[in-house]
Every structure is written in C-alpha cells, then in structure tokens.
C-alpha cells in the first residue's frame, strides 16, 4: 500500500473511532429525551459509520490511480477534521 492510501486508511480508522465516540452520547441522549435531534444524530453517525467501513473495504481491495488516491486522502482528512469538531462539541 502506498503512503497516500495508507494515510487515507488511517484517517478512515480515526473516523470510525470518532463516530463511535459521537454515537454513544447520541444514543444516551435519545434514551433520556426521545428528541428528534438525538434520533438524527444517531442516524447521522450510523450512516457515516457504514460509509467509512465500506470506504476502508474499497481502499484495501481496489487499486486507484495517484490522482484518485490524492482526492480520497484530501476528502477523508476533511471528513476527519469535521468529525473531530463534532466530537469536541458533543463532549464539551
């Protein structure tokens, strides 16, 4: 695996960890409040968890050109920063 895809893979794994961290308080809030915002945060987290699992599978099994690898890396890092910000706000 080349360095671009390796860094993308690591960012996807970080995304999974961040999303699991976001999912826990969302589920706890839903259990307590039954609010629609908690439901949507759970749905959001689950959707992105599935997306990241599929992305990791594709990154490990499908060869890409360097241009596509760079694009995936940039988009995945933007996603990681966004999830980190959401996790920070969730636990603040």
Secondary structure, DSSP 8 states (H G I E B T S, - for coil): --HHHHHHHHHHHHHHHHHHHHHHHHHHHHHHH--HHHHHHHHHHHHHHHHHHHHHHHHHHS---HHHHHHHHHHHHHHHHHHHHHHHHHH-
